[in-house]
Amino acid sequence: MESDTTVRRKSSALQKSGDIPDRRGNNGRGSGKKKPEVSLFLLSEGVAFVLLLVFIGLLCGLVRLSLQQLLIGKSTGEFNAVRARKHLERITGVGPRVMGSVENEVLTVNYLLEQVEQIRSESTAGPHAIMLDLQRPTGSFSIDFLGGFTSYYDRVTNVAVRLEPKDGAQHFMLANCHFDSVANSPGASDDAVSCAVMLEVLRSLASLSSPLTHGVIFLFNGAEENVLQASHGFITQHPWAKQVKAFVNLEAAGVGGKEVVFQTGPENPWLVQAYVHAAVHPFALVVGQEVFQSGIIPSDTDFRIYRDFGNIPGIDLAFIENGFLYHTKYDTTDRILTDSIQRAGDNILALLKHLLMSEKLADSSEYRHGNMVFFDVLGVVAVAYPARVGTIINYMAVMATFLYLAKKNKGKCGHYLRDLALGSCVALLSWFATLLSVLIVALVLTLAGCSMFWYSHFSVAIALYGSAAAAKILLVHTLAKNLYYGVSIDLNILGELFFDVSLLLWCCVLLCLTLRGLCSAYVPMLMVAFPLATKLLLSSHFRRQGASVPYAVLYLLGLTLPYVHLMFLIWIVFEIFCPILGRSGTEIPPEVVLSCLVTLAIILLSSYFMHFIYLARSSRRVLTILGSLFAVMLLLVSSGLIFPYSSDPDRPRPKRIIIQHTTRTFHTLNGLVEHEDSGLWINSFDYTGMSYITPHIPEINDTVRTQRHDDLPFGGFPWYLPVRFLIKKSWYLPAPAASPKSPLEFRLVSKQVTEWGTVKLSFEAKGPSHMSLYLRPNTGVSLSSWSFGDGTPQFDLNGEYFVFYAHGLDAPAWQFWLEIQVCMMADKGLISVAVSRHYFGEAHRTPQLDALLGRFPAWSFPSSWVSSYHMFRY
């Protein structure tokens, strides 16, 4: 055995050369002499594992504490959350507020009018004047949401309130919310709580003793759930809309919790700066903005309407916590804490007061330059700076990294760069092998019918997929350490190399995102700047003591800020996407998506921990622990002992189902009835279909699975929205015909050949408040023009046309026309036209529908209504 002095001398020589021996123990210069493994100052396996476990645990606790602490900082006391809660309870007390219903158009509207009148009477002596207008607009527009379709609305409701100084104002802010809800949901969070907040913000602003510089319009719109119709009616038709310079939109994608700024602009960085300056309890993420605007999340808000049709900038805020209950019967007032209302009220009031006194509102176009990087640190402080400044900071971090790596390569004749490249290949190989392995596990569970086991037990997914990912990364690096690099190597040097590998890979991500102009590049910037600074500060400590416990502790402390923010972002991703996977349709395997998200999270979190694998003497016990955990969890999941859904009142996780009692009638070209049937049409909102329902209702099984008919408009079924690409599996139980009130009246008013050779068909339809029009031109025929939107037909992903129609109370018959270009006459005529009616509310329920609903298990949420489908050929 060599003496300690000899070992230290050789270790020092390796540190100076920077060369890493190859798998045979040779260094980069061809020396065949083997050097024994240097074990001095290496971390023991147990110490390294405990340090990392404690570090991750503490950061998780910090993130969780931040999320639970709704009010961070003192409330101003100007907003009364208790009174806002009373508004919330009164609005939700009428029940579901479907557009076109008495609950929405009369009861809720009357309450809003009553409260506004009361506020006006209380503030008559103040410096502000309040005007109230009840708008009933009619219009149509095309939108590319859900594959593209057209929306037509008639006499929808807007309650618009204008607050301005008594001597008038020229420029206005717009504050928007919606008071309608989806069918079968009380809609407390989506969006009654926002209406309650806006009423109290209106009261607070009206009671100010000094006048505001600008005015504000509070829009309570009554048809947002009908694909953003009421906001379109306001911004394109209301005379007040021309004076609006910017807006704030209040929305929800969950129930309660914190409201997050997840969308701003377009451009206009002064709006973000206003939020950062004014918000009492900040919560804002530019990452959310870029993810949402990428189209990955199948949802939209009134923000799109004001941006695209009003050409005005704004801020979009939404509650995102507990999205499992979004659009269900569980979206009730008791799940929204008063502190949640208080924080939203404090933020909105402070933001509006700041903007209404801002000189920038007078001519917002002057400040329309570039985007903003914005984020908050655990809700305590918000950070915002122009994207161009962010680009400079990012390039500075990239340059610092390259200088650091270049200095380490100086005098090494490229040997260091070779080692760095090989180390990067090992890291990338470990990530690829990890993703592939976890995907195989996810696919096996999917094929075994164990999908969505994590829906009520998310920790199980972390234990299963997380342990598999961590074990695979650890295994690949352990094999590289023992088999490729060999045992005769200074592991301190090897550990330092893999820190540099992580730094280089994060730097590449930073450079890529910066070149693409993404503001989210600030995340890899943090993951480059802080670790690099920490490493430079600890370099002398590492040279003296190697991988000692004090070094490891100081190193982890230097990673605290970027890691706590990264973990916060990871939490946001899971908080949003896990509930979405429960309503993303039957075609997207949720295990694939979730396993990829968990694997990506493990890869990101483990990036700067890789070198601990090389700084530790062994990893055998940790691999055993992770492998055992994975095996136990896989056994539990595959055995079916973990049930996906829950009816626990404190923590419900319902399975979403749509049931329509529908009657279908198909007509021939000469107008005769070709076929007629009726039944209960059932759709699952998630990938598991009816596999969990069949044991409770045996007749809903694969024998009643129905297929779409490709030769019929929208497959021959009464779709409410064009989501066929998400939901392709459906079930159809025969049942007696439903006979709802207000039957469909549909007729061809005229057919004429125009002077330019097209055929113009004019129609008239009258029916319930919600109808859908499906158009399918036959071969050799194209739809050249129509009376909707801008006159240009908008087709969907399947080349068909979907028109969503809704009307308020006392609307006249729906009249429209189509213009068809005929290239070749088909045997089945020019075009197939189908009209679907949708009847919501208790008055239209049928005994067959009620009987079936009563048999569904408590952990399911079947949303139901009566519908019809009438298909005509012309």
Residue pairs with C-beta under 8 A, 6 or more apart in sequence:
2 36
4 40
7 36
7 38
7 40
8 40
10 35
10 38
10 490
11 38
11 40
11 490
11 492
14 27
14 35
14 490
14 493
15 490
15 492
15 493
15 543
17 27
17 28
17 412
18 408
18 409
18 412
18 415
18 416
18 419
18 493
19 27
19 28
19 29
19 412
19 415
19 416
19 419
20 27
20 28
20 419
20 485
20 489
20 493
20 494
20 497
21 27
21 28
21 35
21 485
21 486
21 488
21 489
22 28
22 485
22 486
23 483
23 484
23 485
23 486
24 32
24 486
25 32
25 33
25 34
25 35
25 486
25 488
25 489
26 32
28 412
28 415
28 418
28 419
29 415
34 488
35 488
35 489
35 490
36 488
37 487
37 488
37 489
37 491
38 489
38 490
38 491
38 492
39 617
40 546
41 492
41 545
41 546
41 547
41 548
42 491
42 492
42 546
42 547
42 615
42 616
42 617
43 51
43 547
43 548
43 549
43 552
43 612
43 615
43 616
43 617
44 616
44 617
45 616
45 617
45 618
45 619
45 620
45 621
45 622
46 621
47 549
47 552
48 552
48 612
48 615
48 616
49 621
49 622
51 549
51 552
51 553
51 556
52 556
52 609
52 612
55 556
55 559
55 563
56 567
56 605
59 560
59 563
59 564
59 567
60 567
62 378
62 564
63 378
63 564
63 567
63 568
63 571
66 72
66 378
66 379
66 380
66 568
67 257
67 258
67 321
67 379
67 571
69 379
70 257
70 258
70 281
70 337
70 339
70 340
70 342
70 343
71 281
71 339
71 342
71 343
71 346
72 281
72 378
72 379
72 380
73 280
73 281
73 380
74 280
75 280
75 342
75 346
76 280
76 346
76 349
76 350
78 204
78 346
78 349
79 200
79 201
79 204
79 342
79 345
79 346
79 349
80 200
80 203
80 204
80 345
81 200
81 338
81 339
81 341
81 342
81 345
82 338
83 200
83 203
84 193
84 196
84 197
84 199
84 200
84 341
84 345
85 196
85 333
85 338
85 341
87 115
87 195
87 196
87 199
87 200
88 188
88 192
88 193
88 195
88 196
88 333
88 336
88 341
89 333
90 111
91 97
91 108
91 111
91 179
91 192
91 195
91 196
92 186
92 187
92 188
92 192
92 332
92 333
94 103
94 107
94 108
95 103
95 186
96 103
96 181
96 182
96 183
96 184
96 185
96 186
96 187
96 840
97 103
97 104
97 108
97 179
97 180
97 181
97 187
98 104
98 180
98 181
98 182
98 183
98 225
98 769
98 770
98 840
98 841
99 105
99 156
99 157
99 180
99 222
99 223
99 225
99 226
99 229
99 230
99 769
99 770
99 806
99 808
100 768
100 769
100 770
100 806
100 807
100 808
100 809
101 769
101 840
101 841
102 809
104 157
104 179
104 180
104 181
104 222
105 157
105 222
105 808
105 809
106 809
108 179
108 180
108 222
109 134
109 157
109 159
109 179
109 222
112 159
112 179
112 195
112 199
112 220
113 132
113 134
113 159
115 199
116 130
116 132
116 159
116 161
116 199
116 202
117 132
119 130
119 199
119 202
119 203
119 206
120 130
120 132
120 206
122 203
122 206
122 207
123 130
123 206
123 207
126 206
126 207
126 208
126 209
127 165
127 166
127 208
127 209
127 210
127 211
128 163
128 164
128 165
128 166
128 205
128 206
128 208
128 211
128 212
129 163
129 164
129 165
129 166
130 161
130 162
130 163
130 206
131 161
131 162
131 164
132 159
132 160
132 161
132 162
133 160
133 161
133 162
133 238
133 240
134 157
134 158
134 159
134 160
135 157
135 158
135 159
135 160
135 233
135 234
135 237
135 238
136 155
136 156
136 157
136 158
136 808
137 153
137 155
137 156
137 158
137 230
137 233
137 234
137 236
137 237
137 238
138 153
138 154
138 155
138 156
138 233
139 152
139 153
139 232
139 233
139 236
139 237
140 150
140 151
140 152
140 153
140 788
140 789
141 150
141 151
141 232
141 236
141 309
141 789
141 790
142 148
142 149
142 150
142 151
142 788
142 789
142 790
142 792
142 794
143 149
143 150
143 151
143 227
143 228
143 300
143 304
143 794
144 794
145 227
145 300
145 304
146 298
146 721
146 722
146 723
147 722
147 725
147 796
147 797
147 798
148 722
148 794
148 795
148 796
148 797
149 721
149 722
149 794
149 796
149 801
149 802
149 803
149 804
150 788
150 789
150 793
150 794
150 801
150 802
150 803
150 804
151 226
151 227
151 228
151 229
151 232
151 803
151 804
151 806
152 788
152 803
152 804
152 805
152 806
152 814
152 816
153 223
153 226
153 229
153 230
153 232
153 233
153 805
153 806
153 807
154 805
154 806
154 807
154 808
154 811
154 812
154 814
155 807
155 808
155 809
155 810
155 811
156 221
156 222
156 223
156 226
156 229
156 230
156 233
156 806
156 807
156 808
157 221
157 222
157 223
157 230
157 808
158 219
158 220
158 221
158 222
158 230
158 233
158 234
158 238
159 179
159 219
159 220
159 221
159 222
160 217
160 218
160 219
160 220
160 234
160 238
160 240
161 202
161 217
161 218
161 219
161 220
162 172
162 215
162 216
162 217
162 240
163 202
163 205
163 206
163 212
163 215
163 216
163 217
163 218
164 172
164 212
164 214
164 215
164 216
165 211
165 212
165 213
165 215
166 211
167 211
169 212
169 213
169 214
169 215
169 243
170 214
170 243
170 362
171 214
171 215
171 243
171 245
171 361
171 362
172 214
172 215
172 216
172 217
172 240
172 243
172 244
172 245
173 214
173 215
173 216
173 217
173 244
173 245
173 246
173 247
173 248
173 352
173 355
173 356
173 361
174 216
174 217
174 219
174 244
174 246
174 247
174 248
174 306
174 312
174 314
175 198
175 201
175 216
175 217
175 218
175 219
175 247
175 248
175 250
175 348
175 352
176 219
176 221
176 231
176 247
176 248
176 249
176 250
176 302
176 306
177 191
177 194
177 195
177 197
177 198
177 219
177 220
177 221
177 249
177 250
177 251
178 191
178 194
178 195
178 220
178 221
178 222
178 223
178 224
178 225
178 230
178 231
178 302
179 191
179 192
179 195
179 220
179 221
179 222
180 187
180 221
180 222
180 223
180 224
180 225
180 226
180 230
181 187
181 190
181 191
181 192
181 225
182 190
182 225
182 327
182 863
183 840
183 841
183 863
183 865
184 328
184 329
184 863
184 864
185 327
185 328
185 329
185 331
185 863
186 192
186 329
186 331
186 332
186 333
187 331
188 255
188 331
188 332
188 333
188 335
188 336
189 252
189 254
189 255
189 256
189 319
189 325
189 326
189 331
189 335
189 336
190 251
190 252
190 253
190 255
190 319
190 326
190 327
190 331
191 224
191 250
191 251
191 252
192 333
193 252
193 319
193 336
193 340
193 341
193 344
194 250
194 251
194 252
194 344
195 220
196 341
197 250
197 341
197 344
197 345
197 348
198 218
198 220
198 250
198 348
200 345
201 218
201 345
201 348
201 349
201 352
202 218
204 349
205 212
205 216
205 349
205 352
205 353
205 356
212 353
212 356
212 357
213 356
213 357
213 358
213 359
213 361
214 245
214 355
214 356
214 357
214 358
214 361
214 362
215 243
215 356
216 352
216 356
217 240
217 244
219 231
219 234
221 230
221 231
221 234
221 302
222 230
222 808
223 229
223 230
223 233
223 806
223 808
224 230
224 231
224 301
224 302
226 770
226 804
226 806
227 721
227 804
228 300
228 301
228 302
228 304
228 305
229 806
231 302
231 305
231 306
232 305
232 309
234 241
235 241
235 244
235 305
235 306
235 309
235 310
235 312
236 309
236 310
241 310
244 310
244 312
245 312
245 361
245 362
245 363
245 364
246 268
246 271
246 312
246 313
246 314
246 355
246 361
246 364
247 306
247 310
247 312
247 313
247 314
247 315
248 314
248 315
248 317
248 348
248 351
248 352
249 301
249 302
249 303
249 306
249 314
249 315
249 316
249 317
250 259
250 317
250 318
250 344
250 348
251 301
251 302
251 303
251 316
251 317
251 318
251 319
252 318
252 319
252 320
252 326
253 299
253 318
253 319
253 320
253 323
253 326
253 576
254 318
254 319
254 320
254 321
254 322
254 323
254 325
254 326
254 575
254 579
255 319
255 321
255 322
255 323
255 325
255 326
255 330
255 331
255 335
255 336
256 319
256 321
256 322
256 335
256 336
256 337
256 340
257 319
257 320
257 321
257 322
257 340
258 281
258 283
258 319
258 320
258 321
258 340
258 343
258 379
259 283
259 317
259 318
259 319
259 343
259 344
259 347
260 283
260 284
260 285
260 288
260 317
260 318
260 319
260 320
260 572
261 272
261 275
261 283
261 284
261 285
261 315
261 316
261 317
261 374
262 284
262 285
262 288
262 289
262 292
262 316
262 317
262 318
262 320
263 288
263 289
263 292
263 293
263 301
263 303
263 315
263 316
264 271
264 272
264 275
264 289
264 313
264 314
264 315
264 316
264 372
264 374
265 271
265 289
265 307
265 313
265 314
265 371
266 307
266 313
267 313
267 368
267 369
267 370
267 371
268 313
268 364
268 367
268 368
269 367
269 369
269 370
269 371
269 372
269 384
269 386
269 387
270 358
270 360
270 364
270 367
271 313
271 314
271 315
271 355
272 284
272 315
272 372
272 374
272 384
273 372
273 384
274 351
274 354
274 355
274 358
275 282
275 284
275 315
275 351
275 374
275 382
275 384
276 282
276 284
276 374
276 382
276 383
276 384
277 354
278 347
278 350
278 351
278 353
278 354
278 355
279 347
279 350
279 351
279 382
280 343
280 346
280 347
280 350
281 343
281 346
281 347
281 379
282 347
282 376
282 379
282 381
282 382
283 376
283 379
284 374
284 375
284 376
284 382
284 384
285 374
285 375
285 376
285 569
285 572
286 371
286 372
286 373
286 374
286 375
286 519
286 520
286 522
287 375
287 520
287 523
287 569
287 572
288 572
289 519
290 518
290 519
290 520
291 297
292 299
297 576
297 580
298 580
298 584
298 726
301 316
301 318
303 314
303 316
306 312
306 314
307 313
307 314
312 364
313 364
313 368
315 351
317 344
317 347
317 348
319 340
319 344
320 572
320 575
320 576
321 575
322 335
322 579
323 575
323 576
323 578
323 579
323 580
324 455
324 578
324 579
324 582
324 652
324 653
324 654
325 331
325 335
325 652
325 654
326 579
327 583
328 654
328 656
328 861
328 863
329 861
330 652
330 654
330 861
355 361
360 366
360 367
370 386
370 387
370 388
371 386
371 387
371 519
372 384
372 385
372 386
372 387
372 519
373 383
373 384
373 385
373 386
373 387
373 389
373 390
373 519
373 522
374 382
374 383
374 384
374 519
375 382
375 383
375 522
375 565
376 382
376 383
377 383
377 561
377 565
378 564
378 568
385 393
387 517
387 519
390 519
390 521
390 522
390 525
391 514
393 522
393 525
394 510
394 511
394 514
394 521
394 522
394 525
395 514
397 507
397 510
397 525
397 528
397 529
397 532
398 507
398 510
398 511
398 514
398 528
400 529
400 532
401 503
401 504
401 507
401 528
401 532
402 507
404 503
404 532
404 536
405 420
405 500
405 503
405 504
408 416
408 500
409 416
409 417
409 420
419 497
420 497
420 500
420 501
420 504
423 497
423 498
423 500
423 501
424 501
424 504
424 505
426 476
426 477
426 480
426 484
426 501
427 498
427 501
427 502
427 505
427 610
428 505
429 476
430 472
430 473
430 476
430 477
430 480
430 610
431 473
431 603
433 472
433 476
434 468
434 469
434 472
434 473
434 476
434 599
434 602
434 603
435 596
435 599
435 603
437 468
437 469
437 472
438 465
438 468
438 469
438 472
438 595
438 596
438 598
438 599
439 592
439 595
439 596
441 464
441 465
441 468
441 595
441 634
442 465
442 589
442 591
442 592
442 594
442 595
443 589
443 591
443 592
445 451
445 453
445 591
445 637
445 638
446 589
446 591
446 592
446 687
448 638
449 691
450 637
450 638
450 640
451 589
451 590
451 591
451 644
451 687
451 688
452 581
452 582
452 590
452 591
452 644
452 686
452 687
452 688
453 460
453 461
453 637
453 642
453 643
453 644
454 460
454 461
454 464
454 578
454 594
454 644
455 578
455 581
455 582
455 644
455 645
455 653
456 643
456 644
456 645
456 646
456 651
456 653
457 642
458 574
458 578
460 633
460 636
460 637
460 642
461 594
461 598
462 598
463 629
463 633
464 630
464 633
464 634
464 637
465 594
465 595
465 598
465 599
466 598
466 601
466 602
467 626
467 627
467 629
467 630
467 633
468 630
469 598
469 599
469 602
469 603
470 602
470 606
470 626
471 623
471 626
471 627
471 630
473 602
473 603
473 606
473 610
474 613
474 619
474 622
474 623
474 626
475 623
477 498
477 610
477 613
477 614
477 619
478 613
478 619
478 623
481 491
481 494
481 613
481 614
485 494
491 547
491 614
491 615
492 542
492 546
492 547
492 615
494 611
494 614
495 547
495 611
495 612
495 613
495 614
495 615
496 542
496 611
497 611
497 614
498 610
498 611
498 613
498 614
499 531
499 535
499 608
499 610
499 611
501 610
501 611
502 531
502 607
502 608
502 610
502 611
503 528
503 531
503 532
503 535
505 607
506 524
506 527
506 528
506 531
506 607
507 524
507 528
509 524
510 521
510 524
510 525
510 527
510 528
513 520
513 521
513 524
514 521
523 565
523 566
523 569
526 561
526 562
526 565
526 566
527 562
527 566
527 607
527 608
529 562
530 558
530 559
530 561
530 562
531 558
531 559
531 562
531 608
533 558
534 554
534 555
534 557
534 558
534 559
535 555
535 558
537 558
538 551
538 554
538 555
538 558
541 550
541 551
541 554
542 551
545 551
547 615
547 616
552 612
552 615
559 608
563 605
566 604
566 605
567 605
570 601
570 604
570 605
573 597
573 601
574 597
574 601
577 593
577 594
577 597
578 594
581 588
581 590
581 593
581 594
581 686
581 687
582 590
582 653
582 655
582 656
582 685
582 686
583 656
583 685
583 686
584 590
584 685
584 686
584 687
584 726
585 685
585 686
585 687
585 723
585 725
585 726
585 727
585 728
586 684
586 686
586 687
586 689
586 726
586 727
586 728
586 729
587 687
587 725
587 726
587 727
587 728
588 687
588 726
589 687
590 686
590 687
613 619
636 642
644 653
644 655
644 688
644 692
645 653
645 654
645 655
645 692
645 859
645 860
646 652
646 653
646 654
646 859
647 654
647 857
647 858
647 859
652 859
653 859
654 859
654 860
654 861
655 684
655 685
655 686
655 688
655 692
655 693
655 859
655 860
655 861
656 684
656 685
656 686
656 860
656 861
656 863
657 682
657 683
657 684
657 685
657 693
657 856
657 860
657 861
657 862
657 863
658 682
658 683
658 685
658 720
658 862
658 863
658 864
659 680
659 681
659 682
659 683
659 849
659 852
659 853
659 862
659 863
659 864
660 680
660 681
660 718
660 838
660 864
660 865
660 866
660 867
661 678
661 679
661 680
661 681
661 735
661 738
661 846
661 848
661 849
661 864
661 865
661 866
661 867
662 678
662 679
662 680
662 681
662 717
662 718
662 738
662 866
662 867
662 868
662 869
663 676
663 677
663 678
663 737
663 738
663 868
663 869
664 675
664 676
664 677
664 678
664 716
664 717
664 718
664 868
664 869
664 870
664 871
665 673
665 675
665 676
665 868
665 869
665 870
665 871
666 673
666 674
666 675
666 676
666 712
666 716
666 871
667 673
667 674
667 870
667 871
667 872
667 873
668 674
668 873
669 828
669 829
669 873
669 874
671 872
677 734
678 734
678 735
678 736
678 737
678 738
679 732
679 733
679 734
679 735
680 732
680 733
680 735
680 848
680 849
680 852
681 706
681 717
681 718
681 730
681 731
681 732
681 867
682 690
682 700
682 730
682 731
682 732
682 733
683 727
683 729
683 730
683 731
684 690
684 727
684 729
685 727
689 729
690 700
690 701
690 731
693 700
693 856
693 857
693 860
694 700
694 701
696 855
696 856
696 857
697 852
697 855
697 856
699 733
700 731
700 733
704 731
704 732
704 733
705 729
705 730
705 731
706 730
706 731
706 732
708 714
708 715
708 716
708 717
708 724
708 728
708 730
709 715
709 716
712 776
712 832
712 834
712 871
713 774
713 775
713 776
713 800
713 832
713 833
713 834
713 871
714 722
714 724
714 774
714 776
714 800
714 802
714 834
715 724
716 834
716 869
716 871
717 730
717 869
718 772
718 836
718 837
718 838
718 867
718 868
718 869
719 772
719 774
719 802
719 836
720 770
720 772
720 836
720 838
720 867
721 804
722 796
722 802
724 798
725 797
725 798
733 852
735 848
736 848
738 846
738 848
738 849
738 866
738 868
740 768
740 837
740 839
740 844
740 866
740 868
741 839
741 843
741 844
742 767
742 768
742 839
743 767
744 765
744 766
744 767
744 771
744 835
744 837
744 868
744 870
745 764
745 765
745 766
745 767
745 813
746 763
746 764
746 765
746 766
746 767
746 835
746 870
746 872
747 763
747 764
748 761
748 762
748 763
748 872
748 874
749 762
749 763
749 764
749 815
750 760
750 761
750 762
751 759
751 760
751 761
751 762
751 874
752 759
752 760
753 759
753 760
754 760
754 819
757 821
757 822
758 784
758 785
758 819
758 820
758 821
758 822
759 819
759 820
759 822
759 830
760 817
760 818
760 819
760 820
761 817
761 818
761 819
761 820
761 831
761 874
762 815
762 816
762 817
763 815
763 816
763 817
763 818
763 833
764 813
764 814
764 815
765 771
765 773
765 805
765 813
765 814
765 816
765 835
766 813
766 814
767 835
767 837
768 837
768 838
768 839
769 806
769 807
769 808
769 811
769 840
770 805
770 806
770 837
770 838
770 839
770 840
771 805
771 806
771 814
771 835
771 836
771 837
771 838
772 802
772 803
772 804
772 805
772 835
772 836
772 838
773 801
773 802
773 803
773 805
773 816
773 833
773 834
773 835
773 836
774 800
774 801
774 802
774 803
774 833
774 834
774 835
774 836
775 783
775 800
775 801
775 802
775 803
775 818
775 831
775 832
775 833
775 834
776 800
776 801
776 831
776 832
776 834
777 783
777 820
777 830
777 831
778 826
778 828
778 829
778 830
778 831
778 832
779 824
779 826
780 822
780 823
780 824
780 825
780 826
781 820
781 821
781 822
781 823
781 824
781 826
781 830
781 831
782 820
782 821
782 823
783 793
783 795
783 801
783 818
783 819
783 820
783 821
783 831
784 793
784 819
784 820
784 821
785 791
785 792
785 793
785 818
785 819
786 793
786 816
786 817
786 818
786 819
787 816
787 817
787 818
788 803
788 816
793 801
794 801
795 801
796 802
805 814
807 814
818 831
820 830
820 831
822 830
828 873
829 873
829 874
830 874
831 873
831 874
832 871
832 872
832 873
833 871
833 872
833 873
833 874
834 869
834 870
834 871
834 872
835 869
835 870
835 872
836 867
836 868
836 869
836 870
837 867
837 868
838 865
838 866
838 867
839 865
839 866
839 867
840 865
841 865
844 865
844 866
845 864
845 866
846 866
849 864
849 866
853 862
853 864
856 862
